[in-house]
Amino acid sequence: MRLIILQCLITIFSGATLFAQEWLPDLGNAHYKNPIIFADYSDPDVIRVDDDFYMVASSFNCMPGIPVLHSKDLIGWRIIGHVYEKLPFEKFDKPAHGEGSWAPSIRFHDGLFYVYFCTPHEGLFVATTKDPAGIWDLEHIVDVELWEDPCPFWDQNGDAYLVRSKLRADILYLHRMSTDGKKILDNGTIIFHDKERQPIIEGPKFLKKDGYYYIFAPAGGVPKGWQTVLRSKNIYGPYEDKIVLHTGNTNINGPHQGGIVDLRSGESWFVHFQDRGAYGRIIHLQPVIWKDGWPYVGSDINNDGIGEPVSKWQKPDVGRSFPITVPQTSDEYDIDHIGLQWQWHANPQLEWYSLNENSGSLRLYAVKNLTQNGNLWFAPNLLLQKFPAPSFTVSTKMAFRPDQINEKSGLLIMGREWAFIALMKTSNGLQLGMYTGTYFQGYDKTQLIESIGIQRNVCFLRVDVDEKLGCHFFYSFDNVDYQPIGKEFRATASTWIGAKVGLFNINPNMSDSEGYADFDWFRFH
């Protein structure tokens, strides 16, 4: 009996440890809290296929691009894949900050999953698959500039359309498409433009219900905007407009841009983002009711006729309960591919890493001169993931085997400003230090804050991130006694993405290197 009780306690506390640093939206009492994902899944779109929900989000310069997440209840989500491994343009072999994929849309039509997205200067792409967790077929179908946020629509008669917005504009366009969704058939027609009432309208999502064509579109800008809905009996308009969700008396700034999904139970729900600065654009879920031909999103807390975001609500009626799940974070490097939570800062190259050279660990190679004078803003081989919660701790075990002077490798907090703890090879031996850096075109703005000389090449590195985004770095040689180093660093957002945490190994020299670093694990705890 004692053994059974002990095993139960171990199971309970193991589960507590698993979720200790995770954001858990499922309250365990048939209710949930917002955000449903406290991580940077910006510009989300969501669909239901039978009893499964799928979500996609922007990736910008991060690769692999456009994460695909799956859920059974709209509350718990897991990453199941990405739409593409890399983008087919040489410019993305280096960090193209702020470019890459913007505001994708996902749809299911005639047995195929479709994802549409634009890049600011390359135009329109579509990716298709029968298995959203598998390989997607990516096609570049229109070579244009300044298109953004496309969404397809297949009408009941089979006609296909694409609605989109335009960078730095206040206009929505409608295009005819081929029925297979692979060709644009015209130059587009302006279907909505009202800069006074709906400035910066973008991110349109199309649907048809009860004879009306509806377009869900955010307006007012990212940090302070609102969610607008347009409707018309004719797909080309004219469209009426109505604000259906705003900040109101809540502290949820700019609640907008996302996707609406209907359940088998008849309920409707709206997934959207909130811009939280260095945390990125985190994901909220709002109930939707339909009345007089309009959707009402959230709850009209201040009785102004416009919905406001809810902080807690009854969970969606999906027929039954499902286990609590959260997006992946920690990685033991014990499988044959990098975890789906990881992204590089540019198109990945096979020579950057290995999971086979030292089984059970991730090896990062010191590839020559991928940066400008060691400035991490220009480094494509940063392996990073999103901040997963308001506060968290990350630690890793590292074995550093450099080849050339100035090679360094370690644990990184990355944004437009960054900080890291790293081992570096110097002319006097190994140095362990805490550094800060900032974006500055063409110059190395990295500063060494504090360092110590060390005799060992194996150590444990840790960073604590608090709810004010303060980051504190530590090191240990036994994974028990951790010593602070350096000073507090406050995390910052990057270009259209939140701060990230992860690993790197750089060789700022012009010559090839045999150096590398092995990481045994990467743990949130």
C-alpha positions in Angstrom: 0.0 0.0 0.0 2.8 2.4 0.9 4.5 1.7 -2.5 1.2 2.5 -4.3 0.8 5.8 -2.4 4.4 6.7 -3.1 4.0 5.9 -6.8 0.9 8.1 -6.9 2.7 11.0 -5.2 5.6 10.7 -7.7 3.1 10.8 -10.6 1.4 13.9 -9.1 4.6 15.8 -8.5 6.0 14.7 -11.8 3.0 16.3 -13.5 3.3 19.4 -11.4 7.0 19.7 -12.5 6.0 19.1 -16.1 3.6 22.1 -16.0 5.5 24.2 -13.4 6.6 26.8 -15.8 3.8 26.4 -18.4 0.8 28.6 -18.8 -2.2 26.5 -18.2 -5.5 28.0 -19.6 -7.6 24.9 -18.6 -8.8 25.6 -15.1 -9.9 22.0 -14.6 -13.5 22.9 -13.7 -15.1 23.1 -17.2 -13.8 26.7 -17.5 -10.8 28.3 -19.0 -8.8 31.5 -18.7 -7.3 33.8 -21.3 -4.9 33.8 -22.9 -5.2 30.2 -24.1 -1.6 30.4 -25.3 0.7 32.8 -23.6 3.2 32.7 -26.5 3.8 34.6 -29.7 1.5 32.9 -32.3 0.7 36.2 -34.1 -2.1 36.7 -36.6 -3.8 33.3 -35.9 -6.3 31.6 -38.1 -8.3 28.5 -37.1 -10.6 25.9 -38.7 -12.5 22.8 -37.6 -12.3 19.6 -39.7 -14.7 17.1 -38.2 -13.7 17.0 -34.5 -10.2 18.5 -34.9 -9.1 22.1 -34.8 -6.1 23.5 -36.6 -4.4 26.8 -36.2 -1.7 28.6 -38.1 0.2 31.8 -37.3 2.8 34.2 -38.8 6.5 33.3 -38.7 8.1 36.3 -40.4 11.9 35.6 -40.7 11.8 32.5 -38.5 12.2 29.0 -40.0 10.7 26.5 -40.4 7.7 28.8 -41.1 4.0 28.9 -40.2 3.5 26.6 -37.3 0.5 24.2 -37.5 -1.1 23.6 -34.2 -3.8 21.0 -33.3 -6.4 20.9 -30.6 -9.5 18.9 -29.7 -11.1 21.5 -27.5 -9.8 24.9 -28.6 -8.1 25.2 -25.2 -5.2 22.8 -25.3 -2.9 23.0 -28.3 0.2 21.1 -29.6 2.5 21.9 -32.5 2.2 19.2 -35.2 4.3 20.7 -38.0 5.1 23.7 -40.2 3.9 24.7 -43.6 7.4 25.1 -45.0 11.0 24.3 -44.0 12.4 27.3 -45.8 11.4 30.0 -48.3 12.8 29.6 -51.9 14.6 32.9 -52.1 18.3 33.5 -51.3 17.5 36.6 -49.3 16.0 34.4 -46.6 19.4 32.6 -46.1 20.2 35.6 -43.9 17.9 37.1 -41.3 15.3 39.1 -43.2 13.9 40.7 -40.0 10.2 41.7 -40.4 9.8 39.9 -43.7 8.8 36.3 -44.5 5.3 35.0 -43.9 2.6 37.5 -42.8 -0.9 36.6 -41.5 -1.6 33.2 -43.1 -5.1 31.8 -43.5 -6.0 28.1 -43.4 -9.0 26.4 -45.1 -10.1 22.8 -45.9 -11.7 22.3 -49.3 -12.4 19.1 -51.3 -10.2 17.0 -49.2 -7.2 19.4 -49.1 -5.9 21.7 -46.5 -4.9 25.1 -47.9 -2.7 27.7 -46.3 -2.3 31.1 -48.1 0.2 33.8 -47.1 2.1 36.7 -48.5 5.6 38.1 -48.0 6.0 41.8 -48.4 8.2 41.7 -51.5 7.7 38.3 -53.1 3.9 38.1 -53.3 1.4 35.4 -52.8 2.0 31.7 -51.8 -0.3 28.8 -51.3 0.6 25.5 -49.6 -1.6 22.3 -49.8 -1.6 18.9 -48.1 -3.9 16.1 -47.2 -2.1 15.7 -43.8 -1.6 18.9 -41.9 1.0 17.2 -39.7 3.0 16.1 -42.8 4.7 17.7 -45.8 3.0 20.6 -47.5 3.4 21.4 -51.2 4.4 25.1 -51.4 3.7 27.2 -54.5 4.6 30.8 -55.3 1.6 31.8 -57.4 1.8 35.6 -57.7 5.1 37.7 -57.9 4.0 41.1 -56.5 5.0 43.5 -53.8 3.0 45.0 -50.9 0.2 42.4 -50.8 -0.7 41.0 -47.4 -3.0 38.8 -45.4 -4.8 36.7 -48.1 -7.8 34.5 -47.4 -9.5 32.2 -49.9 -13.3 31.5 -50.2 -15.1 28.9 -52.2 -18.8 29.8 -52.8 -21.6 27.3 -52.9 -21.6 27.4 -56.7 -17.9 26.4 -56.8 -16.6 29.9 -57.7 -13.3 30.7 -55.9 -12.2 34.1 -54.5 -9.4 35.6 -52.6 -9.7 38.6 -50.3 -6.6 40.5 -49.2 -5.3 43.8 -47.9 -2.3 46.0 -48.8 0.7 47.1 -46.8 0.4 50.6 -45.3 -3.1 51.0 -46.8 -6.7 50.9 -45.6 -8.2 48.8 -48.5 -9.6 45.3 -49.0 -9.4 43.7 -52.4 -11.3 40.8 -53.9 -9.9 38.6 -56.6 -11.3 35.7 -58.7 -9.4 32.5 -58.4 -9.3 29.2 -60.3 -11.4 26.6 -58.6 -8.3 24.7 -57.5 -7.1 27.9 -55.7 -3.8 27.9 -57.6 -4.3 30.9 -60.0 -5.4 34.5 -59.6 -7.7 35.4 -62.5 -8.0 39.2 -62.3 -6.3 42.3 -60.9 -8.7 42.6 -58.0 -11.6 44.9 -57.1 -11.7 47.2 -54.1 -14.6 46.0 -51.9 -14.0 48.2 -48.8 -12.2 51.4 -48.1 -13.3 53.7 -45.3 -10.2 55.3 -43.7 -12.3 57.4 -41.3 -14.3 54.6 -39.8 -12.0 51.6 -40.2 -8.4 52.8 -40.6 -5.6 50.3 -41.1 -8.1 47.5 -42.0 -6.2 44.3 -42.8 -6.1 40.6 -42.0 -9.5 39.7 -43.6 -11.1 36.3 -43.1 -14.1 35.3 -45.3 -17.1 33.2 -44.5 -20.8 32.9 -45.6 -23.7 32.4 -43.3 -27.5 32.7 -43.8 -27.1 34.4 -47.2 -24.6 37.0 -46.0 -20.9 37.2 -47.0 -18.9 38.1 -43.9 -15.4 39.5 -43.6 -13.8 39.5 -40.2 -11.0 42.2 -40.3 -9.0 43.9 -37.7 -8.7 47.7 -37.8 -7.0 50.5 -35.9 -3.5 49.0 -35.7 -1.8 46.3 -33.8 -1.4 47.6 -30.2 -4.7 49.6 -29.9 -7.0 48.3 -32.6 -10.4 46.5 -32.6 -12.2 43.7 -34.5 -14.5 44.8 -37.3 -17.0 42.6 -39.2 -18.2 43.5 -42.7 -21.3 41.9 -44.3 -23.1 42.1 -47.6 -25.6 40.0 -49.6 -23.3 40.5 -52.6 -19.7 39.3 -52.5 -18.6 42.5 -54.2 -20.5 44.7 -51.7 -21.4 47.2 -50.7 -20.4 46.1 -47.2 -21.9 47.3 -43.9 -19.3 47.5 -41.1 -19.7 46.9 -37.4 -17.1 46.8 -34.5 -17.7 43.6 -32.6 -14.8 43.5 -30.2 -12.7 46.2 -28.5 -10.7 46.9 -25.3 -13.6 48.7 -23.6 -13.1 48.7 -19.8 -10.7 45.7 -19.8 -6.9 45.7 -19.8 -6.7 43.7 -23.0 -5.2 46.1 -25.5 -5.9 45.7 -29.2 -8.0 42.5 -29.1 -8.3 41.7 -32.8 -7.1 39.7 -35.9 -7.9 36.0 -35.9 -10.3 33.4 -37.0 -13.9 32.3 -36.2 -14.9 28.7 -36.0 -18.2 26.9 -35.6 -18.6 23.8 -33.5 -20.8 20.7 -34.0 -22.8 21.8 -30.9 -23.8 25.0 -32.7 -21.5 27.3 -30.7 -19.2 29.8 -32.4 -15.8 30.9 -31.1 -13.2 33.6 -32.1 -9.5 33.1 -31.7 -7.5 36.4 -31.8 -4.2 37.9 -30.5 -3.2 40.6 -28.0 0.1 42.4 -28.5 2.1 42.0 -25.3 5.3 43.7 -26.4 8.3 41.4 -25.8 6.0 38.5 -25.1 4.7 38.8 -28.6 1.2 38.5 -29.8 -0.5 36.0 -27.4 -3.6 34.1 -28.1 -7.1 34.6 -26.6 -10.4 32.8 -27.2 -13.8 34.6 -27.2 -17.3 33.2 -27.2 -19.5 34.4 -30.1 -23.2 34.7 -30.4 -25.2 35.6 -33.5 -28.0 38.1 -33.3 -29.9 40.0 -36.0 -27.4 38.8 -38.6 -24.3 40.0 -36.7 -21.7 38.2 -34.5 -21.3 39.5 -31.0 -17.8 38.6 -29.7 -16.7 38.3 -26.1 -19.0 39.9 -23.5 -20.6 43.4 -23.5 -19.2 44.2 -20.1 -19.7 47.9 -20.2 -23.1 47.8 -22.1 -21.9 49.9 -25.0 -23.1 47.4 -27.6 -19.6 46.2 -28.4 -18.0 43.0 -27.1 -15.1 43.1 -24.7 -12.6 40.2 -24.1 -13.4 37.8 -21.4 -10.8 36.7 -18.8 -12.6 33.5 -17.9 -15.4 31.6 -19.5 -17.0 28.2 -19.8 -15.1 25.9 -22.1 -16.3 25.2 -25.6 -18.9 22.4 -25.9 -17.0 19.8 -27.9 -18.9 16.8 -26.5 -16.4 15.6 -23.9 -13.3 16.5 -21.9 -9.7 16.1 -23.1 -6.4 15.9 -21.3 -4.6 19.2 -20.5 -2.1 20.0 -23.3 0.3 22.9 -23.9 2.6 23.7 -26.8 6.0 22.0 -26.6 8.9 23.7 -24.9 11.6 21.5 -23.2 13.8 19.3 -25.4 15.9 16.3 -24.4 17.3 15.8 -27.9 16.5 12.1 -27.8 14.7 11.9 -31.2 16.0 12.2 -34.8 14.8 15.7 -35.4 14.8 19.1 -33.7 11.6 19.7 -31.7 8.8 21.5 -33.5 9.0 24.3 -31.0 12.4 25.4 -32.4 13.0 27.9 -35.2 16.1 29.3 -36.8 16.4 33.0 -37.6 16.7 32.3 -41.4 16.6 29.4 -43.9 18.2 26.5 -42.0 21.3 24.7 -43.4 22.2 21.1 -42.6 25.8 22.0 -41.7 24.7 24.1 -38.7 23.8 21.2 -36.5 23.6 17.4 -35.9 21.6 15.1 -33.7 23.6 12.1 -34.7 27.2 12.9 -34.0 26.6 12.6 -30.2 23.5 10.6 -29.7 21.1 12.2 -27.2 22.5 15.7 -27.6 22.2 18.6 -30.0 25.5 19.6 -31.7 25.8 23.1 -32.9 28.8 23.8 -35.2 30.9 26.9 -35.3 30.2 27.7 -38.9 32.5 30.4 -40.2 31.6 34.1 -40.4 27.8 33.9 -40.5 27.5 37.2 -38.6 28.9 40.7 -39.2 31.8 40.9 -36.7 29.9 38.6 -34.3 26.8 40.8 -34.1 23.9 38.3 -33.4 21.4 40.5 -35.3 23.0 39.2 -38.5 23.3 35.5 -37.3 21.0 33.1 -39.1 22.0 30.1 -37.1 20.3 31.1 -33.8 18.1 28.2 -32.6 15.3 29.8 -30.7 11.8 29.4 -29.4 9.0 31.6 -28.1 8.6 32.8 -24.5 5.9 30.3 -23.1 4.7 32.1 -20.0 4.8 35.4 -18.0 7.8 34.0 -16.0 9.9 31.0 -16.5 13.4 29.4 -15.9 15.4 27.7 -18.6 18.6 25.7 -18.1 20.8 23.7 -20.3 23.9 21.4 -20.1 26.6 22.3 -22.5 30.0 20.9 -23.6 32.1 23.5 -25.4 34.8 22.3 -27.8 36.0 25.4 -29.8 38.6 25.4 -32.5 39.5 29.1 -33.0 39.9 32.2 -30.9 36.7 34.2 -30.3 34.3 31.3 -30.9 31.5 31.4 -28.4 28.4 29.4 -27.6 25.7 29.5 -25.0 22.2 30.5 -23.8 20.5 33.5 -25.4 17.6 35.9 -24.9 17.0 37.5 -28.4 15.2 40.6 -29.5 16.2 43.9 -31.0 18.4 43.9 -27.9 19.8 40.7 -26.6 21.8 39.1 -23.8 23.5 35.8 -23.3 25.7 33.7 -21.1 28.4 31.9 -23.1 31.7 30.2 -23.1 34.3 31.7 -25.4 37.8 30.6 -26.4 40.4 33.3 -25.8 44.2 33.4 -26.2 44.4 32.8 -22.4 42.0 29.8 -22.3 38.2 29.5 -21.8 36.1 32.4 -20.5 32.6 32.3 -19.2 30.8 35.5 -19.5 27.5 37.4 -19.6 27.1 39.7 -22.6 24.5 42.2 -23.9 24.0 43.4 -27.5 21.9 45.7 -29.6 20.9 46.1 -33.2 23.1 48.6 -35.0 23.7 48.4 -38.7 27.2 47.2 -39.6 28.7 47.5 -36.1 29.3 45.0 -33.3 27.5 46.4 -30.3 28.1 43.3 -28.1 29.4 44.2 -24.7 30.9 41.9 -22.1 29.3 42.7 -18.8 31.2 40.2 -16.5 33.4 37.2 -17.1 35.5 34.6 -15.3 38.3 32.3 -16.5 37.4 28.6 -16.2 39.3 25.4 -16.6 36.3 23.2 -17.6 34.5 23.0 -20.9 31.3 21.4 -19.5 28.9 23.6 -17.5 25.3 24.3 -16.8 23.7 27.6 -17.9 20.5 29.1 -16.7 18.3 32.2 -17.2 15.4 33.3 -15.0 12.8 35.5 -16.7 10.4 37.4 -14.3 7.0 38.9 -15.0 8.6 42.3 -15.7 10.7 40.6 -18.4 13.8 41.0 -16.2 16.4 38.3 -17.2 19.0 37.0 -14.8 21.8 34.6 -15.9 23.5 31.9 -13.8 26.1 29.2 -14.2 26.9 26.0 -12.4 29.4 23.1 -12.7 27.2 20.5 -10.9 23.6 21.6 -11.7 23.0 22.2 -8.0 25.0 25.3 -7.0 24.2 28.1 -9.4 26.1 31.4 -9.3 24.8 34.7 -10.8 26.8 36.5 -13.4 26.4 39.9 -15.1 23.4 42.2 -14.5 19.7 42.2 -15.1 18.7 42.4 -18.7 15.2 43.4 -19.8 13.9 41.5 -22.8 12.7 43.4 -25.9 10.6 42.5 -28.9 12.2 42.1 -32.3 10.7 43.1 -35.7 7.1 41.9 -35.6 8.0 39.0 -33.2 8.4 38.7 -29.5 11.6 38.0 -27.6 12.9 34.5 -27.9 15.1 32.1 -25.8 17.5 29.5 -27.2 21.0 28.5 -28.1 23.8 29.5 -30.4 27.3 28.8 -31.5 29.2 31.4 -33.6 32.6 31.6 -35.3 33.2 35.2 -36.2 36.3 34.3 -38.2 36.8 34.1 -41.9 38.3 30.6 -41.8 36.6 27.2 -41.4 36.4 25.8 -38.0 36.3 22.3 -36.5 34.6 23.7 -33.3 31.3 22.7 -31.9 29.1 22.7 -28.8 27.0 19.8 -27.5 23.8 20.5 -25.6 22.4 17.5 -23.6 19.1 19.1 -22.9 17.1 22.3 -22.8 14.6 22.5 -19.9 11.9 24.9 -18.7 11.4 24.4 -15.0 
